[in-house]
């Protein structure tokens, strides 16, 4: 075993969409910095970012019912929906900037326009959907949303879902045409291709085994070259841990106080997939239903039109499952190894509180393929077993931490954990994840480089015209930003004003 010592300015662990986004932002903001990337798999975007490992929804709360909750007085709380939508708008702007600059090409290879719909059955659910629609319609971010409880209209919108359906039960759907399908695997590969052209050193089949802060504040990393078996040593003043489910173990190895009392609960998933062009052509939307009682938010059933490898495909799911692995390519000991003296009580508290989730996951694991098809037929009454196959989706590790709600609270969302000195940051959690990568990386920059943010602000505003502004509070800016990004990303074939969105923002 030989050693190799390499100093650099920034080390990114994991070659997924988060590291790719941060890498590109830093190359734009500080082009003189040297960046190294270490990924244990053979190429970029192979784990959580891979197109087969996530739903590919451009999460903007246009169709996801779990982002709008009903309050005790019957009103619908849309605050989370607004937040998620605003965050996705940042991603759209950043991607459009990269396309306009020619840093990435052919946006249609990673993002496509697709209507986003919410579909519910039963009188109470239809009533909720109407109140949700009313609340969202008052906000400019959700302009253009339609609603219908007319089966004939719904048959126009979603013929595959309505064909053969009993219409005795009240049914309703909302539809908005500004939704998107995003191939995060393709996007990740495009971003890393750009970084490689810019001289960023990409090291695949390299596993980070340990990281330790030196006396001068820099981080020393012990990294194994999985092909040659050699141990390498690299140092950097800033390290970002973007290893998906694998981030928790590496965060724990840092020993920073902020890593204590944090655990992770792995949830796996399955999708049913239909590749038959004749069937895929009958459905053009992402249609989200309501999660069943006791089911976690990430298990909301949805029937999605996807564009993967240039081909239109239908995905239905996700069906939750349990595996102790933190990554699809992980170890069955991942969960056990994540339990430490400082998070044991937190993990035990979560186990006691989350019995309904545990019961739900056990039920999901025991589902036969016939039972999965029965659930699909709640969406597509005429679905035939032979037209659908099972694809194993990516592993998600939900964050468990002590909060105001009590010990061992399961967090559904994405979370940045960083050291007080800003020298290391890790990304934990799951959905809406990739859709909000730009917002999350802005948070990382703010936490880890606070002294540079004023200097970087003009460039950030160039990359993200609405940076620092609420689009809800600036409806004219939103209208222009949305039109401009739609034009650049080829999401809209209509006439779009040529006036620069940056003029509006400044």
LUMLOLUM-536545 format. One record per residue (C-alpha): residue in one letter; y, x, z. Coordinates in nm, 3 decimals, decimal comma. Layout:
N
 nupa      c2      c1      c3
    A       Y       X       Z
...
//
This chain:
506
 nupa      c2      c1      c3
    X   0,000   0,000   0,000
    X   0,334   0,144  -0,100
    X   0,681   0,036   0,004
    X   0,978  -0,045  -0,215
    X   1,323  -0,072  -0,062
    X   1,586  -0,272  -0,245
    X   1,933  -0,375  -0,132
    X   2,109  -0,670  -0,289
    X   2,391  -0,915  -0,210
    X   2,193  -1,240  -0,214
    X   1,823  -1,321  -0,188
    X   1,698  -1,664  -0,292
    X   1,350  -1,758  -0,174
    X   1,177  -2,010  -0,400
    X   1,239  -2,081  -0,769
    X   1,304  -2,453  -0,747
    X   1,607  -2,662  -0,838
    X   1,788  -2,584  -0,511
    X   1,774  -2,203  -0,548
    X   1,856  -2,242  -0,919
    X   2,164  -2,453  -0,839
    X   2,289  -2,214  -0,570
    X   2,221  -1,914  -0,791
    X   2,424  -2,056  -1,081
    X   2,710  -2,161  -0,850
    X   2,727  -1,813  -0,697
    X   2,715  -1,649  -1,042
    X   3,017  -1,862  -1,138
    X   3,203  -1,803  -0,810
    X   3,118  -1,436  -0,747
    X   2,989  -1,291  -1,077
    X   2,994  -0,939  -0,934
    X   2,728  -1,019  -0,670
    X   2,372  -0,904  -0,727
    X   2,109  -1,176  -0,678
    X   1,732  -1,148  -0,644
    X   1,488  -1,439  -0,650
    X   1,137  -1,430  -0,502
    X   0,882  -1,699  -0,593
    X   0,515  -1,692  -0,497
    X   0,404  -1,893  -0,803
    X   0,398  -1,766  -1,160
    X   0,709  -1,939  -1,295
    X   1,014  -2,150  -1,203
    X   1,001  -2,518  -1,104
    X   0,628  -2,535  -1,037
    X   0,627  -2,707  -0,697
    X   0,855  -2,992  -0,576
    X   1,093  -2,957  -0,872
    X   0,817  -2,992  -1,130
    X   0,849  -3,306  -1,344
    X   0,503  -3,431  -1,242
    X   0,571  -3,379  -0,871
    X   0,867  -3,616  -0,822
    X   0,991  -3,953  -0,948
    X   1,257  -3,807  -1,176
    X   1,508  -4,070  -1,066
    X   1,870  -3,965  -1,079
    X   1,914  -4,105  -0,728
    X   2,247  -4,289  -0,728
    X   2,145  -4,589  -0,510
    X   2,168  -4,813  -0,817
    X   1,816  -4,949  -0,763
    X   1,681  -4,807  -0,435
    X   1,686  -5,092  -0,182
    X   1,626  -4,857   0,113
    X   1,983  -4,724   0,076
    X   2,127  -5,068   0,158
    X   2,035  -5,222   0,492
    X   2,091  -5,567   0,635
    X   2,300  -5,583   0,952
    X   2,243  -5,826   1,237
    X   2,521  -6,055   1,112
    X   2,361  -6,085   0,767
    X   2,606  -5,858   0,587
    X   2,472  -5,569   0,378
    X   2,565  -5,213   0,476
    X   2,628  -5,015   0,157
    X   2,771  -4,699   0,319
    X   2,457  -4,493   0,252
    X   2,443  -4,617  -0,109
    X   2,803  -4,506  -0,166
    X   2,729  -4,167  -0,010
    X   2,419  -4,105  -0,226
    X   2,600  -4,221  -0,543
    X   2,900  -3,995  -0,474
    X   2,662  -3,702  -0,424
    X   2,485  -3,766  -0,755
    X   2,820  -3,779  -0,935
    X   2,879  -3,418  -0,822
    X   2,550  -3,315  -0,987
    X   2,644  -3,493  -1,311
    X   2,980  -3,315  -1,320
    X   2,826  -2,972  -1,255
    X   2,559  -3,022  -1,522
    X   2,824  -3,138  -1,770
    X   3,029  -2,826  -1,693
    X   2,729  -2,605  -1,769
    X   2,665  -2,786  -2,098
    X   3,034  -2,771  -2,199
    X   3,038  -2,396  -2,131
    X   2,719  -2,350  -2,333
    X   2,539  -2,209  -2,027
    X   2,262  -2,462  -2,080
    X   2,192  -2,644  -2,405
    X   2,041  -2,974  -2,517
    X   2,108  -3,193  -2,211
    X   1,872  -3,457  -2,356
    X   1,588  -3,218  -2,269
    X   1,652  -3,278  -1,898
    X   1,849  -3,604  -1,860
    X   1,816  -3,939  -2,037
    X   1,996  -4,273  -1,990
    X   1,770  -4,541  -1,844
    X   1,854  -4,877  -1,681
    X   1,801  -4,885  -1,303
    X   1,672  -5,214  -1,163
    X   1,580  -5,366  -0,826
    X   1,313  -5,640  -0,834
    X   1,224  -5,874  -0,547
    X   1,014  -6,184  -0,491
    X   1,040  -6,458  -0,227
    X   1,333  -6,669  -0,116
    X   1,451  -6,439   0,163
    X   1,435  -6,127  -0,057
    X   1,617  -6,300  -0,344
    X   1,890  -6,405  -0,100
    X   1,918  -6,045   0,025
    X   1,939  -5,910  -0,331
    X   2,225  -6,148  -0,412
    X   2,418  -6,040  -0,100
    X   2,348  -5,675  -0,184
    X   2,477  -5,727  -0,537
    X   2,791  -5,894  -0,402
    X   2,860  -5,604  -0,164
    X   2,797  -5,333  -0,425
    X   3,001  -5,508  -0,697
    X   3,317  -5,464  -0,491
    X   3,280  -5,084  -0,528
    X   3,382  -4,909  -0,854
    X   3,073  -4,682  -0,842
    X   2,849  -4,984  -0,908
    X   3,054  -5,147  -1,182
    X   2,843  -5,302  -1,458
    X   2,558  -5,421  -1,237
    X   2,410  -5,758  -1,340
    X   2,181  -5,995  -1,151
    X   1,949  -6,271  -1,267
    X   1,694  -6,505  -1,112
    X   1,614  -6,666  -1,447
    X   1,255  -6,580  -1,553
    X   1,356  -6,607  -1,922
    X   1,632  -6,346  -1,875
    X   1,400  -6,124  -1,672
    X   1,146  -6,141  -1,955
    X   1,415  -5,993  -2,184
    X   1,484  -5,714  -1,936
    X   1,129  -5,631  -1,823
    X   0,874  -5,791  -2,059
    X   0,580  -5,583  -1,933
    X   0,643  -5,694  -1,573
    X   0,704  -6,060  -1,655
    X   0,418  -6,107  -1,903
    X   0,141  -6,310  -1,736
    X   0,339  -6,353  -1,411
    X   0,319  -6,676  -1,209
    X   0,676  -6,807  -1,181
    X   0,631  -7,043  -0,884
    X   0,773  -6,783  -0,642
    X   1,148  -6,716  -0,656
    X   1,212  -6,384  -0,830
    X   1,530  -6,189  -0,904
    X   1,643  -5,852  -1,033
    X   1,958  -5,648  -1,063
    X   2,014  -5,421  -1,363
    X   2,265  -5,148  -1,436
    X   2,254  -4,948  -1,758
    X   2,420  -4,630  -1,626
    X   2,106  -4,504  -1,451
    X   1,927  -4,184  -1,551
    X   1,585  -4,023  -1,573
    X   1,605  -3,654  -1,484
    X   1,342  -3,395  -1,566
    X   1,410  -3,161  -1,274
    X   1,140  -2,918  -1,390
    X   1,310  -2,872  -1,729
    X   1,652  -2,842  -1,562
    X   1,523  -2,579  -1,319
    X   1,375  -2,372  -1,602
    X   1,705  -2,395  -1,797
    X   1,907  -2,280  -1,495
    X   1,678  -1,983  -1,429
    X   1,684  -1,888  -1,798
    X   2,064  -1,869  -1,772
    X   2,043  -1,666  -1,448
    X   1,801  -1,422  -1,612
    X   2,045  -1,375  -1,903
    X   2,313  -1,298  -1,643
    X   2,107  -1,017  -1,493
    X   1,960  -1,198  -1,192
    X   1,630  -1,035  -1,096
    X   1,350  -1,294  -1,097
    X   1,035  -1,187  -0,911
    X   0,743  -1,425  -0,964
    X   0,410  -1,396  -0,780
    X   0,598  -1,248  -0,485
    X   0,541  -1,406  -0,142
    X   0,787  -1,356   0,144
    X   0,577  -1,278   0,451
    X   0,847  -1,206   0,709
    X   1,221  -1,178   0,754
    X   1,411  -1,017   1,037
    X   1,780  -0,964   1,105
    X   1,879  -0,599   1,133
    X   2,131  -0,459   1,383
    X   2,404  -0,461   1,115
    X   2,354  -0,836   1,055
    X   2,172  -0,801   0,722
    X   1,825  -0,947   0,670
    X   1,520  -0,737   0,601
    X   1,242  -0,911   0,409
    X   0,878  -0,810   0,389
    X   0,747  -0,931   0,053
    X   0,399  -0,906  -0,096
    X   0,353  -0,856  -0,469
    X   0,060  -1,094  -0,518
    X  -0,055  -0,926  -0,839
    X  -0,046  -0,565  -0,727
    X  -0,101  -0,629  -0,357
    X   0,183  -0,394  -0,264
    X   0,428  -0,463   0,017
    X   0,796  -0,446  -0,076
    X   1,098  -0,437   0,155
    X   1,430  -0,589   0,047
    X   1,756  -0,639   0,236
    X   2,056  -0,865   0,182
    X   2,350  -0,991   0,391
    X   2,274  -1,349   0,278
    X   1,938  -1,522   0,235
    X   1,874  -1,878   0,116
    X   1,534  -2,030   0,191
    X   1,469  -2,289  -0,078
    X   1,091  -2,295  -0,071
    X   1,038  -2,672  -0,051
    X   0,780  -2,756   0,215
    X   0,728  -2,382   0,270
    X   1,084  -2,340   0,400
    X   0,999  -2,449   0,757
    X   0,761  -2,159   0,823
    X   1,013  -1,905   0,692
    X   1,296  -2,065   0,889
    X   1,084  -2,033   1,204
    X   1,023  -1,664   1,127
    X   1,401  -1,599   1,129
    X   1,407  -1,675   1,500
    X   1,760  -1,816   1,479
    X   1,843  -2,063   1,761
    X   1,911  -2,337   1,504
    X   1,544  -2,327   1,399
    X   1,416  -2,444   1,739
    X   1,307  -2,799   1,821
    X   1,250  -2,866   1,450
    X   0,913  -2,970   1,314
    X   0,778  -3,105   0,989
    X   0,544  -3,384   0,891
    X   0,376  -3,349   0,549
    X   0,329  -3,650   0,323
    X   0,150  -3,626  -0,009
    X   0,169  -3,873  -0,294
    X  -0,007  -4,007  -0,601
    X   0,124  -4,178  -0,914
    X  -0,057  -4,393  -1,165
    X   0,037  -4,278  -1,516
    X   0,017  -4,453  -1,853
    X   0,052  -4,241  -2,168
    X  -0,029  -4,517  -2,419
    X   0,279  -4,541  -2,650
    X   0,212  -4,909  -2,722
    X   0,239  -4,993  -2,349
    X   0,518  -4,745  -2,271
    X   0,736  -4,901  -2,543
    X   0,722  -5,239  -2,363
    X   0,907  -5,105  -2,059
    X   1,247  -4,935  -2,055
    X   1,376  -4,907  -1,698
    X   1,321  -4,769  -1,353
    X   1,230  -5,077  -1,147
    X   1,225  -5,039  -0,768
    X   1,074  -5,298  -0,535
    X   1,078  -5,330  -0,156
    X   0,871  -5,110   0,076
    X   0,597  -5,293   0,261
    X   0,636  -5,351   0,635
    X   0,552  -5,030   0,822
    X   0,581  -4,815   0,510
    X   0,816  -4,514   0,508
    X   1,125  -4,525   0,281
    X   0,983  -4,266   0,039
    X   0,694  -4,501  -0,043
    X   0,905  -4,773  -0,211
    X   0,696  -4,894  -0,507
    X   0,856  -4,840  -0,846
    X   0,760  -4,857  -1,214
    X   0,944  -4,584  -1,403
    X   1,007  -4,497  -1,762
    X   0,989  -4,117  -1,774
    X   1,062  -3,867  -2,049
    X   0,830  -3,569  -2,005
    X   0,766  -3,309  -2,277
    X   0,962  -3,529  -2,517
    X   0,722  -3,818  -2,464
    X   0,791  -4,159  -2,310
    X   0,551  -4,220  -2,020
    X   0,518  -4,481  -1,745
    X   0,467  -4,385  -1,381
    X   0,388  -4,625  -1,097
    X   0,381  -4,537  -0,730
    X   0,409  -4,350  -0,516
    X   0,095  -4,401  -0,311
    X   0,137  -4,206   0,011
    X  -0,134  -3,980   0,141
    X  -0,184  -3,720   0,407
    X  -0,260  -3,352   0,368
    X  -0,188  -3,087   0,632
    X  -0,052  -2,864   0,352
    X   0,326  -2,814   0,329
    X   0,303  -2,735  -0,044
    X   0,056  -2,846  -0,312
    X  -0,037  -2,477  -0,335
    X  -0,023  -2,438   0,046
    X  -0,284  -2,394   0,319
    X  -0,470  -2,656   0,523
    X  -0,343  -2,468   0,830
    X   0,026  -2,522   0,742
    X   0,081  -2,809   0,986
    X  -0,099  -2,638   1,277
    X   0,089  -2,312   1,217
    X   0,421  -2,494   1,225
    X   0,369  -2,608   1,585
    X   0,546  -2,362   1,816
    X   0,620  -2,363   2,192
    X   0,984  -2,458   2,114
    X   0,894  -2,764   1,901
    X   0,571  -2,881   2,067
    X   0,735  -3,155   2,277
    X   0,936  -3,268   1,973
    X   0,619  -3,291   1,761
    X   0,425  -3,476   2,033
    X   0,711  -3,724   2,077
    X   0,712  -3,789   1,702
    X   0,335  -3,846   1,707
    X   0,374  -4,108   1,979
    X   0,668  -4,283   1,805
    X   0,527  -4,283   1,454
    X   0,196  -4,465   1,508
    X   0,281  -4,732   1,244
    X   0,346  -4,453   0,990
    X   0,019  -4,282   1,082
    X  -0,168  -4,612   1,042
    X   0,001  -4,669   0,704
    X  -0,092  -4,320   0,580
    X  -0,455  -4,363   0,686
    X  -0,468  -4,693   0,496
    X  -0,315  -4,526   0,189
    X  -0,562  -4,235   0,201
    X  -0,851  -4,483   0,208
    X  -0,726  -4,680  -0,095
    X  -0,976  -4,694  -0,380
    X  -0,857  -4,675  -0,739
    X  -0,928  -5,049  -0,775
    X  -0,697  -5,116  -0,479
    X  -0,425  -4,901  -0,635
    X  -0,462  -5,097  -0,957
    X  -0,430  -5,421  -0,757
    X  -0,094  -5,294  -0,627
    X   0,009  -5,203  -0,981
    X  -0,078  -5,557  -1,092
    X   0,181  -5,688  -0,846
    X   0,424  -5,521  -1,089
    X   0,229  -5,551  -1,418
    X   0,001  -5,857  -1,394
    X  -0,194  -5,766  -1,710
    X  -0,246  -5,396  -1,631
    X  -0,590  -5,265  -1,731
    X  -0,771  -4,992  -1,538
    X  -0,855  -4,791  -1,850
    X  -0,487  -4,751  -1,945
    X  -0,387  -4,570  -1,624
    X  -0,482  -4,236  -1,470
    X  -0,399  -4,077  -1,134
    X  -0,161  -3,780  -1,101
    X  -0,120  -3,600  -0,767
    X   0,253  -3,570  -0,689
    X   0,424  -3,299  -0,485
    X   0,402  -3,249  -0,111
    X   0,703  -3,359   0,096
    X   0,770  -3,235   0,448
    X   0,982  -3,478   0,646
    X   1,199  -3,315   0,913
    X   1,125  -3,397   1,278
    X   1,400  -3,319   1,529
    X   1,558  -3,435   1,851
    X   1,856  -3,662   1,781
    X   2,074  -3,917   1,958
    X   1,796  -4,163   1,873
    X   1,559  -3,965   2,096
    X   1,310  -3,682   2,089
    X   1,087  -3,634   1,787
    X   1,282  -3,848   1,541
    X   1,150  -3,843   1,185
    X   1,434  -3,777   0,940
    X   1,422  -3,926   0,592
    X   1,652  -3,715   0,381
    X   1,761  -3,360   0,308
    X   1,889  -3,121   0,573
    X   2,053  -2,778   0,569
    X   1,982  -2,555   0,870
    X   2,197  -2,240   0,887
    X   2,262  -1,958   1,130
    X   2,589  -1,954   1,323
    X   2,695  -1,636   1,140
    X   2,620  -1,792   0,800
    X   2,380  -1,513   0,704
    X   2,079  -1,737   0,641
    X   2,035  -2,101   0,541
    X   1,726  -2,311   0,478
    X   1,682  -2,645   0,308
    X   1,438  -2,891   0,464
    X   1,342  -3,250   0,390
    X   1,286  -3,467   0,085
    X   1,441  -3,753  -0,115
    X   1,709  -3,786  -0,253
    X   1,672  -3,407  -0,264
    X   1,702  -3,272  -0,619
    X   1,949  -3,541  -0,729
    X   2,196  -3,422  -0,468
    X   2,136  -3,047  -0,520
    X   2,502  -2,975  -0,600
    X   2,629  -3,159  -0,290
    X   2,372  -2,978  -0,075
    X   2,465  -2,637  -0,217
    X   2,834  -2,709  -0,157
    X   2,734  -2,768   0,206
    X   2,550  -2,432   0,209
    X   2,856  -2,255   0,065
    X   3,085  -2,421   0,321
    X   2,862  -2,326   0,613
    X   2,777  -1,973   0,500
    X   3,095  -1,856   0,322
    X   3,377  -2,046   0,498
    X   3,615  -1,751   0,454
    X   3,572  -1,763   0,073
    X   3,614  -2,139   0,016
    X   3,993  -2,135  -0,032
    X   3,962  -1,853  -0,285
    X   3,677  -2,034  -0,464
    X   3,845  -2,377  -0,467
    X   4,007  -2,353  -0,815
    X   3,673  -2,253  -0,971
    X   3,489  -2,526  -0,780
    X   3,737  -2,783  -0,914
    X   3,679  -2,651  -1,263
    X   3,302  -2,691  -1,221
    X   3,324  -3,020  -1,030
    X   3,649  -3,206  -1,113
    X   3,621  -3,448  -0,820
    X   3,555  -3,167  -0,569
    X   3,712  -3,258  -0,235
    X   3,794  -3,615  -0,341
    X   3,622  -3,948  -0,279
    X   3,551  -4,123  -0,609
    X   3,541  -4,455  -0,423
    X   3,902  -4,396  -0,319
    X   4,000  -4,280  -0,670
    X   3,852  -4,543  -0,906
    X   4,047  -4,422  -1,210
    X   3,920  -4,070  -1,156
    X   3,565  -4,204  -1,122
    X   3,595  -4,399  -1,446
    X   3,714  -4,089  -1,630
    X   3,462  -3,852  -1,467
    X   3,177  -4,090  -1,541
    X   3,281  -4,135  -1,904
    X   3,335  -3,763  -1,953
    X   2,998  -3,661  -1,808
    X   2,824  -3,938  -2,005
    X   2,974  -3,799  -2,327
    X   2,887  -3,436  -2,255
    X   2,536  -3,514  -2,128
    X   2,479  -3,752  -2,424
    X   2,420  -4,047  -2,193
    X   2,660  -4,274  -2,378
    X   2,700  -4,325  -2,751
    X   3,014  -4,535  -2,708
    X   3,367  -4,412  -2,773
    X   3,490  -4,201  -2,483
    X   3,854  -4,099  -2,429
    X   3,905  -3,733  -2,515
    X   4,155  -3,681  -2,231
    X   4,032  -3,406  -2,003
    X   3,894  -3,526  -1,673
    X   4,030  -3,210  -1,512
    X   4,386  -3,322  -1,584
    X   4,311  -3,640  -1,390
    X   4,165  -3,447  -1,097
    X   4,453  -3,201  -1,062
//
